[in-house]
Amino acid sequence: MARALDDVGLSLSRFMREPPPAPIFTQFQSFELRLELQSSECLR
């Protein structure tokens, strides 16, 4: 992921104006939820 952020051709403002058609935001939400569930004390 760090390599993607270091890409000099990547423009955050262009990305925000024209988000990719892939469900990347849903994937990030799922990833964050999995991290929260893994660290949850009530599930241990």
CHARMM-style PDB file with segment names, atoms N, HN, CA, C and O in Angstrom:
ATOM      1  N   MET     1       0.827  -1.192   0.000  1.00  0.00      PROA
ATOM      2  CA  MET     1       0.000   0.000   0.000  1.00  0.00      PROA
ATOM      3  C   MET     1       0.872   1.256   0.000  1.00  0.00      PROA
ATOM      4  O   MET     1       0.529   2.245  -0.647  1.00  0.00      PROA
ATOM      5  N   ALA     2       1.975   1.224   0.707  1.00  0.00      PROA
ATOM      6  HN  ALA     2       2.254   0.421   1.233  1.00  0.00      PROA
ATOM      7  CA  ALA     2       2.852   2.394   0.761  1.00  0.00      PROA
ATOM      8  C   ALA     2       3.367   2.746  -0.628  1.00  0.00      PROA
ATOM      9  O   ALA     2       3.543   3.921  -0.948  1.00  0.00      PROA
ATOM     10  N   ARG     3       3.609   1.729  -1.454  1.00  0.00      PROA
ATOM     11  HN  ARG     3       3.465   0.774  -1.194  1.00  0.00      PROA
ATOM     12  CA  ARG     3       4.071   2.005  -2.820  1.00  0.00      PROA
ATOM     13  C   ARG     3       3.025   2.786  -3.597  1.00  0.00      PROA
ATOM     14  O   ARG     3       3.370   3.668  -4.383  1.00  0.00      PROA
ATOM     15  N   ALA     4       1.755   2.477  -3.388  1.00  0.00      PROA
ATOM     16  HN  ALA     4       1.475   1.761  -2.749  1.00  0.00      PROA
ATOM     17  CA  ALA     4       0.689   3.197  -4.084  1.00  0.00      PROA
ATOM     18  C   ALA     4       0.645   4.654  -3.643  1.00  0.00      PROA
ATOM     19  O   ALA     4       0.360   5.542  -4.446  1.00  0.00      PROA
ATOM     20  N   LEU     5       0.928   4.897  -2.370  1.00  0.00      PROA
ATOM     21  HN  LEU     5       1.160   4.175  -1.717  1.00  0.00      PROA
ATOM     22  CA  LEU     5       0.897   6.263  -1.858  1.00  0.00      PROA
ATOM     23  C   LEU     5       2.109   7.066  -2.311  1.00  0.00      PROA
ATOM     24  O   LEU     5       2.055   8.294  -2.385  1.00  0.00      PROA
ATOM     25  N   ASP     6       3.197   6.372  -2.613  1.00  0.00      PROA
ATOM     26  HN  ASP     6       3.240   5.374  -2.554  1.00  0.00      PROA
ATOM     27  CA  ASP     6       4.402   7.049  -3.074  1.00  0.00      PROA
ATOM     28  C   ASP     6       4.390   7.315  -4.574  1.00  0.00      PROA
ATOM     29  O   ASP     6       5.324   7.922  -5.097  1.00  0.00      PROA
ATOM     30  N   ASP     7       3.362   6.876  -5.266  1.00  0.00      PROA
ATOM     31  HN  ASP     7       2.603   6.383  -4.841  1.00  0.00      PROA
ATOM     32  CA  ASP     7       3.263   7.050  -6.717  1.00  0.00      PROA
ATOM     33  C   ASP     7       3.161   8.538  -7.046  1.00  0.00      PROA
ATOM     34  O   ASP     7       2.203   9.199  -6.647  1.00  0.00      PROA
ATOM     35  N   VAL     8       4.156   9.070  -7.780  1.00  0.00      PROA
ATOM     36  HN  VAL     8       4.934   8.533  -8.104  1.00  0.00      PROA
ATOM     37  CA  VAL     8       4.152  10.494  -8.107  1.00  0.00      PROA
ATOM     38  C   VAL     8       3.044  10.843  -9.089  1.00  0.00      PROA
ATOM     39  O   VAL     8       2.665  12.009  -9.200  1.00  0.00      PROA
ATOM     40  N   GLY     9       2.522   9.858  -9.799  1.00  0.00      PROA
ATOM     41  HN  GLY     9       2.830   8.911  -9.709  1.00  0.00      PROA
ATOM     42  CA  GLY     9       1.431  10.109 -10.744  1.00  0.00      PROA
ATOM     43  C   GLY     9       0.063  10.140 -10.076  1.00  0.00      PROA
ATOM     44  O   GLY     9      -0.939  10.462 -10.715  1.00  0.00      PROA
ATOM     45  N   LEU    10       0.023   9.806  -8.795  1.00  0.00      PROA
ATOM     46  HN  LEU    10       0.837   9.544  -8.276  1.00  0.00      PROA
ATOM     47  CA  LEU    10      -1.234   9.784  -8.069  1.00  0.00      PROA
ATOM     48  C   LEU    10      -1.589  11.183  -7.579  1.00  0.00      PROA
ATOM     49  O   LEU    10      -0.802  11.826  -6.883  1.00  0.00      PROA
ATOM     50  N   SER    11      -2.759  11.641  -7.942  1.00  0.00      PROA
ATOM     51  HN  SER    11      -3.398  11.119  -8.508  1.00  0.00      PROA
ATOM     52  CA  SER    11      -3.227  12.952  -7.506  1.00  0.00      PROA
ATOM     53  C   SER    11      -4.433  12.760  -6.596  1.00  0.00      PROA
ATOM     54  O   SER    11      -5.467  12.253  -7.032  1.00  0.00      PROA
ATOM     55  N   LEU    12      -4.306  13.163  -5.331  1.00  0.00      PROA
ATOM     56  HN  LEU    12      -3.467  13.575  -4.977  1.00  0.00      PROA
ATOM     57  CA  LEU    12      -5.403  12.997  -4.391  1.00  0.00      PROA
ATOM     58  C   LEU    12      -6.618  13.821  -4.802  1.00  0.00      PROA
ATOM     59  O   LEU    12      -7.750  13.349  -4.688  1.00  0.00      PROA
ATOM     60  N   SER    13      -6.403  15.031  -5.273  1.00  0.00      PROA
ATOM     61  HN  SER    13      -5.483  15.415  -5.365  1.00  0.00      PROA
ATOM     62  CA  SER    13      -7.541  15.859  -5.674  1.00  0.00      PROA
ATOM     63  C   SER    13      -8.267  15.243  -6.880  1.00  0.00      PROA
ATOM     64  O   SER    13      -9.496  15.272  -6.946  1.00  0.00      PROA
ATOM     65  N   ARG    14      -7.505  14.686  -7.829  1.00  0.00      PROA
ATOM     66  HN  ARG    14      -6.507  14.663  -7.775  1.00  0.00      PROA
ATOM     67  CA  ARG    14      -8.136  14.034  -8.989  1.00  0.00      PROA
ATOM     68  C   ARG    14      -8.863  12.775  -8.533  1.00  0.00      PROA
ATOM     69  O   ARG    14      -9.952  12.477  -9.022  1.00  0.00      PROA
ATOM     70  N   PHE    15      -8.269  12.036  -7.599  1.00  0.00      PROA
ATOM     71  HN  PHE    15      -7.384  12.278  -7.201  1.00  0.00      PROA
ATOM     72  CA  PHE    15      -8.901  10.829  -7.064  1.00  0.00      PROA
ATOM     73  C   PHE    15     -10.232  11.169  -6.398  1.00  0.00      PROA
ATOM     74  O   PHE    15     -11.208  10.436  -6.560  1.00  0.00      PROA
ATOM     75  N   MET    16     -10.280  12.274  -5.651  1.00  0.00      PROA
ATOM     76  HN  MET    16      -9.486  12.869  -5.520  1.00  0.00      PROA
ATOM     77  CA  MET    16     -11.511  12.665  -4.958  1.00  0.00      PROA
ATOM     78  C   MET    16     -12.585  13.136  -5.943  1.00  0.00      PROA
ATOM     79  O   MET    16     -13.776  12.916  -5.725  1.00  0.00      PROA
ATOM     80  N   ARG    17     -12.159  13.777  -7.016  1.00  0.00      PROA
ATOM     81  HN  ARG    17     -11.191  13.956  -7.194  1.00  0.00      PROA
ATOM     82  CA  ARG    17     -13.127  14.230  -8.027  1.00  0.00      PROA
ATOM     83  C   ARG    17     -13.631  13.083  -8.895  1.00  0.00      PROA
ATOM     84  O   ARG    17     -14.789  13.070  -9.313  1.00  0.00      PROA
ATOM     85  N   GLU    18     -12.750  12.122  -9.163  1.00  0.00      PROA
ATOM     86  HN  GLU    18     -11.809  12.132  -8.824  1.00  0.00      PROA
ATOM     87  CA  GLU    18     -13.082  11.002 -10.035  1.00  0.00      PROA
ATOM     88  C   GLU    18     -12.691   9.689  -9.356  1.00  0.00      PROA
ATOM     89  O   GLU    18     -11.682   9.087  -9.724  1.00  0.00      PROA
ATOM     90  N   PRO    19     -13.467   9.237  -8.377  1.00  0.00      PROA
ATOM     91  CA  PRO    19     -13.103   8.002  -7.679  1.00  0.00      PROA
ATOM     92  C   PRO    19     -13.133   6.811  -8.639  1.00  0.00      PROA
ATOM     93  O   PRO    19     -13.886   6.814  -9.613  1.00  0.00      PROA
ATOM     94  N   PRO    20     -12.325   5.809  -8.368  1.00  0.00      PROA
ATOM     95  CA  PRO    20     -12.292   4.640  -9.248  1.00  0.00      PROA
ATOM     96  C   PRO    20     -13.616   3.892  -9.199  1.00  0.00      PROA
ATOM     97  O   PRO    20     -14.324   3.947  -8.193  1.00  0.00      PROA
ATOM     98  N   PRO    21     -13.951   3.204 -10.261  1.00  0.00      PROA
ATOM     99  CA  PRO    21     -15.225   2.472 -10.290  1.00  0.00      PROA
ATOM    100  C   PRO    21     -15.226   1.230  -9.403  1.00  0.00      PROA
ATOM    101  O   PRO    21     -16.291   0.687  -9.110  1.00  0.00      PROA
ATOM    102  N   ALA    22     -14.054   0.773  -8.973  1.00  0.00      PROA
ATOM    103  HN  ALA    22     -13.189   1.214  -9.211  1.00  0.00      PROA
ATOM    104  CA  ALA    22     -13.979  -0.424  -8.132  1.00  0.00      PROA
ATOM    105  C   ALA    22     -14.541  -0.128  -6.742  1.00  0.00      PROA
ATOM    106  O   ALA    22     -14.538   1.018  -6.295  1.00  0.00      PROA
ATOM    107  N   PRO    23     -15.021  -1.169  -6.066  1.00  0.00      PROA
ATOM    108  CA  PRO    23     -15.601  -0.979  -4.722  1.00  0.00      PROA
ATOM    109  C   PRO    23     -14.521  -0.844  -3.649  1.00  0.00      PROA
ATOM    110  O   PRO    23     -14.574  -1.525  -2.625  1.00  0.00      PROA
ATOM    111  N   ILE    24     -13.554   0.019  -3.880  1.00  0.00      PROA
ATOM    112  HN  ILE    24     -13.510   0.571  -4.712  1.00  0.00      PROA
ATOM    113  CA  ILE    24     -12.416   0.151  -2.965  1.00  0.00      PROA
ATOM    114  C   ILE    24     -12.848   0.638  -1.578  1.00  0.00      PROA
ATOM    115  O   ILE    24     -12.298   0.196  -0.569  1.00  0.00      PROA
ATOM    116  N   PHE    25     -13.822   1.538  -1.522  1.00  0.00      PROA
ATOM    117  HN  PHE    25     -14.269   1.897  -2.341  1.00  0.00      PROA
ATOM    118  CA  PHE    25     -14.230   2.071  -0.226  1.00  0.00      PROA
ATOM    119  C   PHE    25     -14.926   0.997   0.605  1.00  0.00      PROA
ATOM    120  O   PHE    25     -14.760   0.951   1.823  1.00  0.00      PROA
ATOM    121  N   THR    26     -15.695   0.144  -0.040  1.00  0.00      PROA
ATOM    122  HN  THR    26     -15.830   0.182  -1.030  1.00  0.00      PROA
ATOM    123  CA  THR    26     -16.332  -0.963   0.664  1.00  0.00      PROA
ATOM    124  C   THR    26     -15.282  -1.923   1.193  1.00  0.00      PROA
ATOM    125  O   THR    26     -15.423  -2.458   2.293  1.00  0.00      PROA
ATOM    126  N   GLN    27     -14.225  -2.142   0.411  1.00  0.00      PROA
ATOM    127  HN  GLN    27     -14.111  -1.707  -0.482  1.00  0.00      PROA
ATOM    128  CA  GLN    27     -13.143  -3.019   0.852  1.00  0.00      PROA
ATOM    129  C   GLN    27     -12.426  -2.420   2.057  1.00  0.00      PROA
ATOM    130  O   GLN    27     -12.073  -3.147   2.986  1.00  0.00      PROA
ATOM    131  N   PHE    28     -12.206  -1.108   2.056  1.00  0.00      PROA
ATOM    132  HN  PHE    28     -12.493  -0.518   1.302  1.00  0.00      PROA
ATOM    133  CA  PHE    28     -11.577  -0.458   3.213  1.00  0.00      PROA
ATOM    134  C   PHE    28     -12.461  -0.570   4.447  1.00  0.00      PROA
ATOM    135  O   PHE    28     -11.968  -0.824   5.546  1.00  0.00      PROA
ATOM    136  N   GLN    29     -13.769  -0.382   4.270  1.00  0.00      PROA
ATOM    137  HN  GLN    29     -14.170  -0.176   3.378  1.00  0.00      PROA
ATOM    138  CA  GLN    29     -14.679  -0.498   5.409  1.00  0.00      PROA
ATOM    139  C   GLN    29     -14.651  -1.907   5.985  1.00  0.00      PROA
ATOM    140  O   GLN    29     -14.636  -2.082   7.203  1.00  0.00      PROA
ATOM    141  N   SER    30     -14.643  -2.907   5.117  1.00  0.00      PROA
ATOM    142  HN  SER    30     -14.655  -2.764   4.127  1.00  0.00      PROA
ATOM    143  CA  SER    30     -14.579  -4.293   5.582  1.00  0.00      PROA
ATOM    144  C   SER    30     -13.274  -4.560   6.321  1.00  0.00      PROA
ATOM    145  O   SER    30     -13.265  -5.236   7.350  1.00  0.00      PROA
ATOM    146  N   PHE    31     -12.185  -4.034   5.801  1.00  0.00      PROA
ATOM    147  HN  PHE    31     -12.192  -3.485   4.966  1.00  0.00      PROA
ATOM    148  CA  PHE    31     -10.878  -4.202   6.435  1.00  0.00      PROA
ATOM    149  C   PHE    31     -10.867  -3.571   7.825  1.00  0.00      PROA
ATOM    150  O   PHE    31     -10.388  -4.182   8.781  1.00  0.00      PROA
ATOM    151  N   GLU    32     -11.394  -2.349   7.940  1.00  0.00      PROA
ATOM    152  HN  GLU    32     -11.783  -1.853   7.164  1.00  0.00      PROA
ATOM    153  CA  GLU    32     -11.433  -1.668   9.234  1.00  0.00      PROA
ATOM    154  C   GLU    32     -12.308  -2.434  10.221  1.00  0.00      PROA
ATOM    155  O   GLU    32     -11.963  -2.547  11.397  1.00  0.00      PROA
ATOM    156  N   LEU    33     -13.425  -2.956   9.758  1.00  0.00      PROA
ATOM    157  HN  LEU    33     -13.706  -2.864   8.802  1.00  0.00      PROA
ATOM    158  CA  LEU    33     -14.312  -3.716  10.632  1.00  0.00      PROA
ATOM    159  C   LEU    33     -13.629  -4.990  11.126  1.00  0.00      PROA
ATOM    160  O   LEU    33     -13.746  -5.341  12.300  1.00  0.00      PROA
ATOM    161  N   ARG    34     -12.915  -5.683  10.233  1.00  0.00      PROA
ATOM    162  HN  ARG    34     -12.819  -5.397   9.279  1.00  0.00      PROA
ATOM    163  CA  ARG    34     -12.195  -6.888  10.646  1.00  0.00      PROA
ATOM    164  C   ARG    34     -11.145  -6.554  11.705  1.00  0.00      PROA
ATOM    165  O   ARG    34     -10.984  -7.296  12.674  1.00  0.00      PROA
ATOM    166  N   LEU    35     -10.433  -5.445  11.525  1.00  0.00      PROA
ATOM    167  HN  LEU    35     -10.564  -4.843  10.737  1.00  0.00      PROA
ATOM    168  CA  LEU    35      -9.432  -5.045  12.521  1.00  0.00      PROA
ATOM    169  C   LEU    35     -10.079  -4.759  13.873  1.00  0.00      PROA
ATOM    170  O   LEU    35      -9.558  -5.161  14.914  1.00  0.00      PROA
ATOM    171  N   GLU    36     -11.208  -4.068  13.853  1.00  0.00      PROA
ATOM    172  HN  GLU    36     -11.631  -3.742  13.008  1.00  0.00      PROA
ATOM    173  CA  GLU    36     -11.897  -3.761  15.101  1.00  0.00      PROA
ATOM    174  C   GLU    36     -12.383  -5.031  15.790  1.00  0.00      PROA
ATOM    175  O   GLU    36     -12.281  -5.161  17.010  1.00  0.00      PROA
ATOM    176  N   LEU    37     -12.911  -5.964  15.006  1.00  0.00      PROA
ATOM    177  HN  LEU    37     -12.994  -5.859  14.015  1.00  0.00      PROA
ATOM    178  CA  LEU    37     -13.399  -7.208  15.587  1.00  0.00      PROA
ATOM    179  C   LEU    37     -12.261  -8.041  16.154  1.00  0.00      PROA
ATOM    180  O   LEU    37     -12.428  -8.682  17.192  1.00  0.00      PROA
ATOM    181  N   GLN    38     -11.123  -8.046  15.502  1.00  0.00      PROA
ATOM    182  HN  GLN    38     -10.988  -7.525  14.659  1.00  0.00      PROA
ATOM    183  CA  GLN    38      -9.980  -8.808  15.994  1.00  0.00      PROA
ATOM    184  C   GLN    38      -9.471  -8.280  17.319  1.00  0.00      PROA
ATOM    185  O   GLN    38      -9.004  -9.049  18.159  1.00  0.00      PROA
ATOM    186  N   SER    39      -9.560  -6.962  17.515  1.00  0.00      PROA
ATOM    187  HN  SER    39      -9.939  -6.337  16.832  1.00  0.00      PROA
ATOM    188  CA  SER    39      -9.032  -6.366  18.743  1.00  0.00      PROA
ATOM    189  C   SER    39     -10.104  -6.204  19.822  1.00  0.00      PROA
ATOM    190  O   SER    39      -9.822  -5.684  20.902  1.00  0.00      PROA
ATOM    191  N   SER    40     -11.314  -6.640  19.540  1.00  0.00      PROA
ATOM    192  HN  SER    40     -11.543  -7.062  18.663  1.00  0.00      PROA
ATOM    193  CA  SER    40     -12.404  -6.492  20.492  1.00  0.00      PROA
ATOM    194  C   SER    40     -12.230  -7.428  21.683  1.00  0.00      PROA
ATOM    195  O   SER    40     -12.003  -8.626  21.509  1.00  0.00      PROA
ATOM    196  N   GLU    41     -12.335  -6.887  22.879  1.00  0.00      PROA
ATOM    197  HN  GLU    41     -12.519  -5.914  23.020  1.00  0.00      PROA
ATOM    198  CA  GLU    41     -12.200  -7.674  24.104  1.00  0.00      PROA
ATOM    199  C   GLU    41     -13.414  -8.571  24.329  1.00  0.00      PROA
ATOM    200  O   GLU    41     -13.269  -9.660  24.885  1.00  0.00      PROA
ATOM    201  N   CYS    42     -14.598  -8.149  23.915  1.00  0.00      PROA
ATOM    202  HN  CYS    42     -14.716  -7.265  23.463  1.00  0.00      PROA
ATOM    203  CA  CYS    42     -15.808  -8.917  24.205  1.00  0.00      PROA
ATOM    204  C   CYS    42     -15.901 -10.194  23.372  1.00  0.00      PROA
ATOM    205  O   CYS    42     -16.714 -11.063  23.688  1.00  0.00      PROA
ATOM    206  N   LEU    43     -15.108 -10.332  22.338  1.00  0.00      PROA
ATOM    207  HN  LEU    43     -14.447  -9.627  22.082  1.00  0.00      PROA
ATOM    208  CA  LEU    43     -15.147 -11.535  21.515  1.00  0.00      PROA
ATOM    209  C   LEU    43     -14.097 -12.560  21.910  1.00  0.00      PROA
ATOM    210  O   LEU    43     -13.964 -13.592  21.253  1.00  0.00      PROA
ATOM    211  N   ARG    44     -13.356 -12.291  22.966  1.00  0.00      PROA
ATOM    212  HN  ARG    44     -13.464 -11.452  23.500  1.00  0.00      PROA
ATOM    213  CA  ARG    44     -12.290 -13.218  23.395  1.00  0.00      PROA
ATOM    214  C   ARG    44     -12.765 -14.129  24.488  1.00  0.00      PROA
ATOM    215  OT1 ARG    44     -12.003 -14.969  24.967  1.00  0.00      PROA
TER     216      ARG     44
END
